Amino acid sequence: MAGEAIFKTSKSFITMNIRQFPKKILTFLKEVRLEMKKINWPTRQETLRYTLIVIGVSIAVAIFLGGIDFIFTTLLNKFIL
């Protein structure tokens, strides 16, 4: 008996959530739209500047790591192999 009551309660709970699902989706989308309006979007110049900074730092790190790799490879070939 007690098991049936739990089953019936959980079944009605699931049915209730399924019926509210479209309403919850609409509420979620409305809240997303409101939050998107609050975002401080960067200007075109800021985006370009940040992109160039990322590319520059990436190139600098690649050169640094490539240089270290070249040095270690040269030392390895000269002294060990």
Secondary structure, DSSP 8 states (H G I E B T S, - for coil): -HHHHHHHHHHHHHHHHHHHHHHHHHHHHHHHHHHHHH-----HHHHHHHHHHHHHHHHHHHHHHHHHHHHHHHHHHHHT-
